Amino acid sequence: MKHIRKIAMVGVLLLAATLGRPATRDIYPDPAQAKPELAAALKSAAQAHKRVLLDFGGNWCGDCQVLDIYFHNADNRAILESNYVLVHVNVGEYDANLDLAAKYEIPLKRGVPAIAVLSETGKLLYSQKSGEFESMRRMDPMAVTRFLVQWKPSKQGCSVLMVNC
């Protein structure tokens, strides 16, 4: 019984310690930065022969937070960094960057996070139409890995089995 009380006390202390921390990180910059960041990303992608990955969401969105964690986990970080230029597009409370969402065929009514993939020249290659990533908290991180591998640019001399070429 004494052992159970100690475990319960540690649990209460850990809970108290985490209550003061913010629930979210600032992943999505001010909505006004989306267009300049997209322009810079397109320039960078063209020079590096990468794709542009647009991540539409907001800092208030728990699933958006999870997607960013999955983007940067050990399995995905290298794929992301060697093949994509990531741009976080802040949609505010569904009242910002609506023109970018429309341009890249992102139906925000389906929820966020929502993803679009652009070629190095800015051509739309993929846009999430059915809310595929809106429930990230219930998805396997490997779904993000499969997505990143599927949409990465093909490079000369790479085999289908090579992830980071």
Backbone as JSON Lines, residues from 0, in Angstrom:
{"i":0,"aa":"M","n":[0.83,-1.19,0.0],"ca":[0.0,0.0,0.0],"c":[0.87,1.26,0.0]}
{"i":1,"aa":"K","n":[1.97,1.2,0.75],"ca":[2.86,2.34,0.82],"c":[3.47,2.62,-0.57]}
{"i":2,"aa":"H","n":[3.78,1.55,-1.29],"ca":[4.38,1.66,-2.62],"c":[3.39,2.31,-3.6]}
{"i":3,"aa":"I","n":[2.12,1.97,-3.49],"ca":[1.1,2.53,-4.37],"c":[0.95,4.03,-4.1]}
{"i":4,"aa":"R","n":[1.02,4.44,-2.84],"ca":[0.92,5.86,-2.51],"c":[2.09,6.64,-3.09]}
{"i":5,"aa":"K","n":[3.28,6.07,-3.06],"ca":[4.45,6.75,-3.63],"c":[4.27,6.93,-5.13]}
{"i":6,"aa":"I","n":[3.78,5.89,-5.8],"ca":[3.56,5.99,-7.24],"c":[2.5,7.05,-7.54]}
{"i":7,"aa":"A","n":[1.44,7.06,-6.76],"ca":[0.38,8.05,-6.95],"c":[0.91,9.46,-6.72]}
{"i":8,"aa":"M","n":[1.76,9.64,-5.71],"ca":[2.32,10.96,-5.41],"c":[3.22,11.43,-6.56]}
{"i":9,"aa":"V","n":[4.03,10.55,-7.11],"ca":[4.89,10.91,-8.24],"c":[4.02,11.32,-9.42]}
{"i":10,"aa":"G","n":[2.94,10.58,-9.67],"ca":[2.03,10.91,-10.76],"c":[1.41,12.29,-10.57]}
{"i":11,"aa":"V","n":[0.99,12.6,-9.36],"ca":[0.4,13.91,-9.06],"c":[1.43,15.02,-9.27]}
{"i":12,"aa":"L","n":[2.66,14.79,-8.84],"ca":[3.72,15.8,-9.03],"c":[4.02,16.02,-10.51]}
{"i":13,"aa":"L","n":[4.07,14.95,-11.28],"ca":[4.31,15.09,-12.72],"c":[3.17,15.85,-13.4]}
{"i":14,"aa":"L","n":[1.95,15.54,-13.01],"ca":[0.8,16.24,-13.56],"c":[0.85,17.73,-13.22]}
{"i":15,"aa":"A","n":[1.17,18.04,-11.98],"ca":[1.26,19.44,-11.56],"c":[2.36,20.17,-12.32]}
{"i":16,"aa":"A","n":[3.46,19.5,-12.57],"ca":[4.57,20.13,-13.29],"c":[4.21,20.44,-14.73]}
{"i":17,"aa":"T","n":[3.36,19.62,-15.35],"ca":[3.02,19.84,-16.76],"c":[1.86,20.81,-16.93]}
{"i":18,"aa":"L","n":[1.09,21.08,-15.9],"ca":[-0.05,21.97,-16.04],"c":[0.35,23.39,-16.39]}
{"i":19,"aa":"G","n":[1.49,23.83,-15.97],"ca":[1.94,25.19,-16.26],"c":[2.54,25.37,-17.63]}
{"i":20,"aa":"R","n":[2.76,24.3,-18.37],"ca":[3.37,24.38,-19.69],"c":[2.31,24.64,-20.74]}
{"i":21,"aa":"P","n":[2.69,25.36,-21.8],"ca":[1.72,25.57,-22.88],"c":[1.44,24.26,-23.61]}
{"i":22,"aa":"A","n":[0.19,24.09,-24.04],"ca":[-0.21,22.85,-24.71],"c":[0.29,22.79,-26.15]}
{"i":23,"aa":"T","n":[0.61,23.95,-26.72],"ca":[1.03,23.98,-28.11],"c":[2.35,24.71,-28.27]}
{"i":24,"aa":"R","n":[2.98,24.44,-29.4],"ca":[4.18,25.17,-29.79],"c":[3.79,26.09,-30.93]}
{"i":25,"aa":"D","n":[4.54,27.14,-31.12],"ca":[4.27,28.03,-32.25],"c":[4.97,27.48,-33.49]}
{"i":26,"aa":"I","n":[4.22,26.74,-34.27],"ca":[4.7,26.15,-35.51],"c":[4.35,27.06,-36.68]}
{"i":27,"aa":"Y","n":[3.14,27.57,-36.65],"ca":[2.63,28.38,-37.75],"c":[2.91,29.85,-37.47]}
{"i":28,"aa":"P","n":[3.65,30.5,-38.35],"ca":[3.96,31.92,-38.15],"c":[2.73,32.79,-38.39]}
{"i":29,"aa":"D","n":[2.89,34.07,-38.15],"ca":[1.82,35.03,-38.41],"c":[1.28,34.81,-39.82]}
{"i":30,"aa":"P","n":[-0.04,34.82,-40.0],"ca":[-0.61,34.57,-41.32],"c":[-0.04,35.44,-42.44]}
{"i":31,"aa":"A","n":[0.37,36.66,-42.13],"ca":[0.93,37.56,-43.15],"c":[2.24,37.05,-43.73]}
{"i":32,"aa":"Q","n":[2.9,36.12,-43.07],"ca":[4.19,35.62,-43.55],"c":[4.05,34.51,-44.59]}
{"i":33,"aa":"A","n":[2.86,33.99,-44.8],"ca":[2.68,32.84,-45.69],"c":[3.15,33.12,-47.11]}
{"i":34,"aa":"K","n":[2.74,34.21,-47.69],"ca":[3.09,34.48,-49.09],"c":[4.59,34.74,-49.26]}
{"i":35,"aa":"P","n":[5.21,35.57,-48.43],"ca":[6.67,35.73,-48.57],"c":[7.43,34.43,-48.32]}
{"i":36,"aa":"E","n":[6.99,33.62,-47.36],"ca":[7.66,32.35,-47.09],"c":[7.48,31.38,-48.25]}
{"i":37,"aa":"L","n":[6.31,31.39,-48.86],"ca":[6.08,30.53,-50.02],"c":[6.98,30.95,-51.18]}
{"i":38,"aa":"A","n":[7.09,32.25,-51.42],"ca":[7.97,32.73,-52.5],"c":[9.41,32.31,-52.26]}
{"i":39,"aa":"A","n":[9.88,32.45,-51.02],"ca":[11.25,32.04,-50.68],"c":[11.41,30.54,-50.83]}
{"i":40,"aa":"A","n":[10.4,29.78,-50.44],"ca":[10.46,28.31,-50.54],"c":[10.52,27.87,-52.0]}
{"i":41,"aa":"L","n":[9.76,28.52,-52.86],"ca":[9.79,28.17,-54.28],"c":[11.17,28.45,-54.89]}
{"i":42,"aa":"K","n":[11.76,29.56,-54.49],"ca":[13.11,29.89,-54.98],"c":[14.11,28.85,-54.48]}
{"i":43,"aa":"S","n":[14.05,28.53,-53.21],"ca":[14.95,27.54,-52.62],"c":[14.75,26.16,-53.23]}
{"i":44,"aa":"A","n":[13.5,25.77,-53.45],"ca":[13.19,24.46,-54.03],"c":[13.73,24.35,-55.45]}
{"i":45,"aa":"A","n":[13.6,25.43,-56.21],"ca":[14.11,25.41,-57.59],"c":[15.62,25.24,-57.61]}
{"i":46,"aa":"Q","n":[16.31,25.91,-56.71],"ca":[17.77,25.8,-56.66],"c":[18.23,24.43,-56.19]}
{"i":47,"aa":"A","n":[17.49,23.82,-55.26],"ca":[17.9,22.55,-54.65],"c":[17.21,21.34,-55.28]}
{"i":48,"aa":"H","n":[16.34,21.58,-56.26],"ca":[15.57,20.5,-56.91],"c":[14.78,19.69,-55.88]}
{"i":49,"aa":"K","n":[14.03,20.44,-55.06],"ca":[13.18,19.83,-54.05],"c":[11.73,20.19,-54.34]}
{"i":50,"aa":"R","n":[10.85,19.57,-53.62],"ca":[9.43,19.92,-53.7],"c":[9.09,20.84,-52.53]}
{"i":51,"aa":"V","n":[8.0,21.58,-52.7],"ca":[7.51,22.44,-51.64],"c":[6.34,21.73,-50.99]}
{"i":52,"aa":"L","n":[6.39,21.62,-49.68],"ca":[5.34,20.97,-48.9],"c":[4.62,22.06,-48.12]}
{"i":53,"aa":"L","n":[3.36,22.31,-48.48],"ca":[2.55,23.3,-47.78],"c":[1.73,22.6,-46.72]}
{"i":54,"aa":"D","n":[1.87,23.08,-45.5],"ca":[1.14,22.53,-44.35],"c":[0.19,23.61,-43.85]}
{"i":55,"aa":"F","n":[-1.09,23.48,-44.17],"ca":[-2.1,24.43,-43.74],"c":[-2.61,24.03,-42.36]}
{"i":56,"aa":"G","n":[-2.62,24.97,-41.42],"ca":[-3.11,24.67,-40.09],"c":[-3.02,25.88,-39.18]}
{"i":57,"aa":"G","n":[-3.04,25.61,-37.88],"ca":[-2.94,26.67,-36.89],"c":[-2.34,26.14,-35.6]}
{"i":58,"aa":"N","n":[-1.75,27.02,-34.84],"ca":[-1.1,26.63,-33.58],"c":[-2.1,26.08,-32.56]}
{"i":59,"aa":"W","n":[-3.35,26.4,-32.69],"ca":[-4.41,25.93,-31.79],"c":[-4.81,24.49,-32.08]}
{"i":60,"aa":"C","n":[-4.37,23.95,-33.21],"ca":[-4.83,22.65,-33.7],"c":[-3.93,21.51,-33.19]}
{"i":61,"aa":"G","n":[-4.48,20.65,-32.35],"ca":[-3.72,19.53,-31.8],"c":[-3.22,18.57,-32.86]}
{"i":62,"aa":"D","n":[-4.03,18.29,-33.87],"ca":[-3.59,17.39,-34.93],"c":[-2.46,18.01,-35.76]}
{"i":63,"aa":"C","n":[-2.48,19.34,-35.89],"ca":[-1.39,20.03,-36.59],"c":[-0.09,19.89,-35.8]}
{"i":64,"aa":"Q","n":[-0.2,19.98,-34.5],"ca":[0.97,19.81,-33.63],"c":[1.55,18.4,-33.8]}
{"i":65,"aa":"V","n":[0.68,17.4,-33.83],"ca":[1.11,16.02,-33.98],"c":[1.77,15.82,-35.35]}
{"i":66,"aa":"L","n":[1.18,16.38,-36.4],"ca":[1.77,16.25,-37.74],"c":[3.19,16.81,-37.75]}
{"i":67,"aa":"D","n":[3.4,17.95,-37.11],"ca":[4.74,18.53,-37.08],"c":[5.71,17.63,-36.31]}
{"i":68,"aa":"I","n":[5.25,17.02,-35.25],"ca":[6.09,16.06,-34.51],"c":[6.45,14.89,-35.42]}
{"i":69,"aa":"Y","n":[5.47,14.38,-36.15],"ca":[5.73,13.27,-37.07],"c":[6.67,13.68,-38.2]}
{"i":70,"aa":"F","n":[6.51,14.9,-38.72],"ca":[7.42,15.39,-39.77],"c":[8.87,15.34,-39.3]}
{"i":71,"aa":"H","n":[9.08,15.65,-38.03],"ca":[10.44,15.8,-37.52],"c":[10.93,14.63,-36.67]}
{"i":72,"aa":"N","n":[10.2,13.51,-36.66],"ca":[10.69,12.36,-35.9],"c":[11.85,11.71,-36.64]}
{"i":73,"aa":"A","n":[12.49,10.75,-36.01],"ca":[13.7,10.13,-36.57],"c":[13.45,9.49,-37.93]}
{"i":74,"aa":"D","n":[12.28,8.91,-38.15],"ca":[12.0,8.24,-39.42],"c":[11.78,9.22,-40.56]}
{"i":75,"aa":"N","n":[11.31,10.41,-40.27],"ca":[10.89,11.33,-41.32],"c":[11.78,12.53,-41.55]}
{"i":76,"aa":"R","n":[12.53,12.95,-40.55],"ca":[13.31,14.18,-40.66],"c":[14.23,14.18,-41.89]}
{"i":77,"aa":"A","n":[14.98,13.11,-42.09],"ca":[15.92,13.07,-43.21],"c":[15.19,13.1,-44.56]}
{"i":78,"aa":"I","n":[14.07,12.4,-44.65],"ca":[13.29,12.41,-45.9],"c":[12.78,13.82,-46.17]}
{"i":79,"aa":"L","n":[12.24,14.45,-45.14],"ca":[11.7,15.8,-45.27],"c":[12.8,16.78,-45.68]}
{"i":80,"aa":"E","n":[13.9,16.79,-44.96],"ca":[14.94,17.78,-45.19],"c":[15.65,17.59,-46.53]}
{"i":81,"aa":"S","n":[15.78,16.36,-47.01],"ca":[16.51,16.16,-48.26],"c":[15.62,16.27,-49.5]}
{"i":82,"aa":"N","n":[14.3,16.3,-49.33],"ca":[13.42,16.3,-50.48],"c":[12.4,17.43,-50.55]}
{"i":83,"aa":"Y","n":[12.22,18.15,-49.46],"ca":[11.16,19.16,-49.4],"c":[11.64,20.46,-48.76]}
{"i":84,"aa":"V","n":[10.94,21.53,-49.13],"ca":[11.02,22.78,-48.41],"c":[9.64,22.94,-47.77]}
{"i":85,"aa":"L","n":[9.6,22.91,-46.46],"ca":[8.34,22.93,-45.71],"c":[7.91,24.36,-45.43]}
{"i":86,"aa":"V","n":[6.65,24.66,-45.72],"ca":[6.07,25.96,-45.42],"c":[4.81,25.73,-44.6]}
{"i":87,"aa":"H","n":[4.8,26.3,-43.41],"ca":[3.61,26.23,-42.55],"c":[2.73,27.44,-42.88]}
{"i":88,"aa":"V","n":[1.52,27.19,-43.33],"ca":[0.58,28.26,-43.7],"c":[-0.48,28.36,-42.61]}
{"i":89,"aa":"N","n":[-0.44,29.46,-41.89],"ca":[-1.38,29.7,-40.79],"c":[-2.73,30.14,-41.36]}
{"i":90,"aa":"V","n":[-3.76,29.36,-41.05],"ca":[-5.12,29.7,-41.53],"c":[-5.91,30.46,-40.47]}
{"i":91,"aa":"G","n":[-5.23,30.86,-39.39],"ca":[-5.93,31.56,-38.32],"c":[-7.03,30.7,-37.76]}
{"i":92,"aa":"E","n":[-8.18,31.27,-37.57],"ca":[-9.37,30.52,-37.14],"c":[-10.25,30.3,-38.37]}
{"i":93,"aa":"Y","n":[-9.62,29.79,-39.42],"ca":[-10.25,29.61,-40.74],"c":[-10.66,30.96,-41.34]}
{"i":94,"aa":"D","n":[-9.84,31.98,-41.05],"ca":[-10.14,33.3,-41.6],"c":[-8.91,33.96,-42.21]}
{"i":95,"aa":"A","n":[-7.85,33.2,-42.42],"ca":[-6.62,33.75,-42.98],"c":[-6.08,32.82,-44.06]}
{"i":96,"aa":"N","n":[-5.44,33.39,-45.03],"ca":[-4.83,32.66,-46.15],"c":[-5.82,31.76,-46.88]}
{"i":97,"aa":"L","n":[-7.07,32.2,-46.92],"ca":[-8.09,31.45,-47.64],"c":[-7.81,31.44,-49.14]}
{"i":98,"aa":"D","n":[-7.18,32.52,-49.63],"ca":[-6.83,32.58,-51.05],"c":[-5.78,31.53,-51.4]}
{"i":99,"aa":"L","n":[-4.81,31.32,-50.51],"ca":[-3.8,30.27,-50.77],"c":[-4.43,28.88,-50.71]}
{"i":100,"aa":"A","n":[-5.32,28.68,-49.76],"ca":[-6.0,27.39,-49.67],"c":[-6.79,27.13,-50.95]}
{"i":101,"aa":"A","n":[-7.48,28.13,-51.46],"ca":[-8.25,27.97,-52.7],"c":[-7.32,27.72,-53.88]}
{"i":102,"aa":"K","n":[-6.25,28.48,-53.96],"ca":[-5.3,28.34,-55.07],"c":[-4.73,26.92,-55.13]}
{"i":103,"aa":"Y","n":[-4.45,26.34,-53.97],"ca":[-3.84,25.01,-53.93],"c":[-4.86,23.91,-53.63]}
{"i":104,"aa":"E","n":[-6.14,24.26,-53.85],"ca":[-7.24,23.29,-53.8],"c":[-7.35,22.55,-52.46]}
{"i":105,"aa":"I","n":[-7.17,23.3,-51.39],"ca":[-7.31,22.75,-50.04],"c":[-8.7,23.1,-49.51]}
{"i":106,"aa":"P","n":[-9.57,22.12,-49.33],"ca":[-10.91,22.39,-48.79],"c":[-10.85,22.51,-47.26]}
{"i":107,"aa":"L","n":[-10.67,23.72,-46.77],"ca":[-10.52,23.92,-45.32],"c":[-11.75,23.46,-44.54]}
{"i":108,"aa":"K","n":[-12.9,23.38,-45.19],"ca":[-14.1,22.89,-44.49],"c":[-13.92,21.45,-44.01]}
{"i":109,"aa":"R","n":[-12.96,20.73,-44.58],"ca":[-12.66,19.36,-44.17],"c":[-11.78,19.33,-42.92]}
{"i":110,"aa":"G","n":[-11.2,20.48,-42.55],"ca":[-10.37,20.55,-41.36],"c":[-8.89,20.64,-41.68]}
{"i":111,"aa":"V","n":[-8.11,20.83,-40.64],"ca":[-6.65,20.91,-40.75],"c":[-6.06,19.93,-39.75]}
{"i":112,"aa":"P","n":[-4.84,19.51,-39.96],"ca":[-3.91,19.98,-40.97],"c":[-4.33,19.48,-42.36]}
{"i":113,"aa":"A","n":[-3.93,20.25,-43.36],"ca":[-4.16,19.89,-44.75],"c":[-2.86,20.15,-45.5]}
{"i":114,"aa":"I","n":[-2.56,19.3,-46.45],"ca":[-1.27,19.31,-47.12],"c":[-1.43,19.52,-48.62]}
{"i":115,"aa":"A","n":[-0.49,20.25,-49.19],"ca":[-0.35,20.35,-50.65],"c":[1.13,20.17,-50.98]}
{"i":116,"aa":"V","n":[1.39,19.55,-52.11],"ca":[2.76,19.35,-52.58],"c":[2.9,20.06,-53.92]}
{"i":117,"aa":"L","n":[3.94,20.88,-54.03],"ca":[4.22,21.61,-55.26],"c":[5.54,21.14,-55.85]}
{"i":118,"aa":"S","n":[5.64,21.19,-57.16],"ca":[6.91,20.9,-57.81],"c":[7.87,22.05,-57.54]}
{"i":119,"aa":"E","n":[9.11,21.89,-57.93],"ca":[10.1,22.95,-57.73],"c":[9.75,24.2,-58.53]}
{"i":120,"aa":"T","n":[8.87,24.07,-59.54],"ca":[8.44,25.23,-60.32],"c":[7.12,25.82,-59.82]}
{"i":121,"aa":"G","n":[6.55,25.21,-58.78],"ca":[5.32,25.73,-58.21],"c":[4.06,25.07,-58.71]}
{"i":122,"aa":"K","n":[4.19,24.07,-59.56],"ca":[3.01,23.36,-60.07],"c":[2.42,22.49,-58.96]}
{"i":123,"aa":"L","n":[1.1,22.55,-58.82],"ca":[0.42,21.72,-57.82],"c":[0.46,20.26,-58.25]}
{"i":124,"aa":"L","n":[1.06,19.42,-57.41],"ca":[1.15,17.99,-57.69],"c":[0.13,17.19,-56.88]}
{"i":125,"aa":"Y","n":[-0.16,17.67,-55.68],"ca":[-1.08,16.96,-54.79],"c":[-1.72,17.97,-53.86]}
{"i":126,"aa":"S","n":[-3.02,17.8,-53.62],"ca":[-3.68,18.55,-52.55],"c":[-4.62,17.59,-51.84]}
{"i":127,"aa":"Q","n":[-4.67,17.75,-50.58],"ca":[-5.49,16.88,-49.73],"c":[-6.94,17.28,-49.89]}
{"i":128,"aa":"K","n":[-7.73,16.4,-50.43],"ca":[-9.13,16.72,-50.72],"c":[-10.11,16.17,-49.68]}
{"i":129,"aa":"S","n":[-9.71,15.12,-48.98],"ca":[-10.67,14.42,-48.12],"c":[-10.31,14.45,-46.64]}
{"i":130,"aa":"G","n":[-9.5,15.4,-46.22],"ca":[-9.15,15.47,-44.81],"c":[-8.29,14.32,-44.34]}
{"i":131,"aa":"E","n":[-7.4,13.83,-45.22],"ca":[-6.61,12.64,-44.9],"c":[-5.77,12.78,-43.64]}
{"i":132,"aa":"F","n":[-5.28,13.98,-43.34],"ca":[-4.41,14.17,-42.18],"c":[-5.1,14.87,-41.01]}
{"i":133,"aa":"E","n":[-6.38,15.11,-41.11],"ca":[-7.06,15.88,-40.06],"c":[-7.14,15.15,-38.73]}
{"i":134,"aa":"S","n":[-6.97,13.84,-38.71],"ca":[-7.01,13.07,-37.47],"c":[-5.65,12.48,-37.14]}
{"i":135,"aa":"M","n":[-4.62,13.31,-37.16],"ca":[-3.24,12.85,-36.96],"c":[-3.05,12.12,-35.64]}
{"i":136,"aa":"R","n":[-3.77,12.53,-34.62],"ca":[-3.6,11.91,-33.3],"c":[-3.93,10.42,-33.32]}
{"i":137,"aa":"R","n":[-4.74,10.01,-34.27],"ca":[-5.12,8.6,-34.36],"c":[-4.36,7.86,-35.46]}
{"i":138,"aa":"M","n":[-3.46,8.56,-36.13],"ca":[-2.73,7.94,-37.25],"c":[-1.35,7.45,-36.82]}
{"i":139,"aa":"D","n":[-0.88,6.48,-37.54],"ca":[0.44,5.93,-37.35],"c":[1.47,6.88,-37.98]}
{"i":140,"aa":"P","n":[2.57,7.18,-37.3],"ca":[3.6,8.05,-37.89],"c":[4.1,7.54,-39.24]}
{"i":141,"aa":"M","n":[4.01,6.24,-39.46],"ca":[4.47,5.68,-40.73],"c":[3.6,6.13,-41.91]}
{"i":142,"aa":"A","n":[2.39,6.6,-41.64],"ca":[1.55,7.15,-42.71],"c":[2.21,8.4,-43.28]}
{"i":143,"aa":"V","n":[2.83,9.19,-42.42],"ca":[3.55,10.38,-42.86],"c":[4.78,9.96,-43.65]}
{"i":144,"aa":"T","n":[5.48,8.94,-43.18],"ca":[6.66,8.44,-43.9],"c":[6.27,8.0,-45.31]}
{"i":145,"aa":"R","n":[5.22,7.22,-45.41],"ca":[4.76,6.74,-46.72],"c":[4.4,7.9,-47.63]}
{"i":146,"aa":"F","n":[3.73,8.91,-47.07],"ca":[3.36,10.09,-47.86],"c":[4.6,10.82,-48.36]}
{"i":147,"aa":"L","n":[5.56,11.06,-47.48],"ca":[6.77,11.78,-47.87],"c":[7.55,11.02,-48.95]}
{"i":148,"aa":"V","n":[7.64,9.72,-48.82],"ca":[8.35,8.91,-49.81],"c":[7.59,8.93,-51.14]}
{"i":149,"aa":"Q","n":[6.27,8.83,-51.07],"ca":[5.46,8.81,-52.29],"c":[5.61,10.09,-53.11]}
{"i":150,"aa":"W","n":[5.68,11.24,-52.45],"ca":[5.66,12.52,-53.15],"c":[7.02,13.18,-53.31]}
{"i":151,"aa":"K","n":[8.07,12.54,-52.83],"ca":[9.39,13.15,-53.0],"c":[9.77,13.15,-54.47]}
{"i":152,"aa":"P","n":[10.62,14.09,-54.88],"ca":[11.0,14.14,-56.29],"c":[11.87,12.94,-56.66]}
{"i":153,"aa":"S","n":[11.7,12.47,-57.88],"ca":[12.58,11.38,-58.33],"c":[13.88,12.02,-58.79]}
{"i":154,"aa":"K","n":[14.96,11.43,-58.38],"ca":[16.28,11.97,-58.72],"c":[17.04,10.92,-59.52]}
{"i":155,"aa":"Q","n":[17.81,11.39,-60.48],"ca":[18.6,10.49,-61.31],"c":[19.55,9.67,-60.44]}
{"i":156,"aa":"G","n":[19.69,8.39,-60.77],"ca":[20.63,7.54,-60.05],"c":[20.1,6.96,-58.76]}
{"i":157,"aa":"C","n":[18.84,7.22,-58.45],"ca":[18.27,6.71,-57.21],"c":[17.49,5.43,-57.49]}
{"i":158,"aa":"S","n":[17.55,4.54,-56.56],"ca":[16.78,3.31,-56.67],"c":[15.47,3.52,-55.91]}
{"i":159,"aa":"V","n":[14.49,2.73,-56.21],"ca":[13.19,2.84,-55.54],"c":[13.32,2.53,-54.06]}
{"i":160,"aa":"L","n":[14.33,1.75,-53.69],"ca":[14.49,1.37,-52.31],"c":[15.22,2.43,-51.49]}
{"i":161,"aa":"M","n":[15.88,3.36,-52.15],"ca":[16.64,4.39,-51.42],"c":[15.69,5.5,-50.99]}
{"i":162,"aa":"V","n":[15.68,5.79,-49.73],"ca":[14.78,6.78,-49.19],"c":[15.4,8.17,-49.23]}
{"i":163,"aa":"N","n":[16.68,8.28,-48.97],"ca":[17.33,9.58,-48.83],"c":[18.33,9.84,-49.94]}
{"i":164,"aa":"C","n":[17.94,9.65,-51.18],"ca":[18.91,9.92,-52.25],"c":[18.73,11.3,-52.81]}
